[in-house]
Amino acid sequence: MHEEIHIPKNATFFDKTATNSFYGTGLLNYFKSEEIEHVVMMGCTTQHCIDSAVRTATINGLDVTLVGDGHSTTGSDILHAEQIIQHHNDTLHGHYNVENFSIVRKTEEDLFHPTHHLYR
């Protein structure tokens, strides 16, 4: 983890092998059993892993904070990496599924204290 991400001492980590972090990991069951309603997401690759995880989380009853400067990717023949990242930050900020939604925040913010109530 990047040194500027202030991870809670009691944080639990899961390893994944698929694009979607919820696939085959027990992650969603863990969130439900612990009554977790808010998750912070960062990582690689933006257009695959990050996009699918944010969308899956919101349809499964979680509010998401996506760390806008905490995910990355490589460019393609069509778009540079920075364009892909910005597009997903723009698209996923405010992405909602009925009750739950995602917001994009920056690394220096207090990410583990959700601000979703300010948008409801």
Secondary structure, DSSP 4 states (H G I P E B T S, - for coil): --TTS---TT-------SSSTTTTS-HHHHHHHTT--EEEEEEE-IIIIIHHHHHHHHHTT-EEEEEEEEEE----SSS-HHHHHHHHHHHHTT-EETTEEEEEE-TTS-TTS--GGGT-
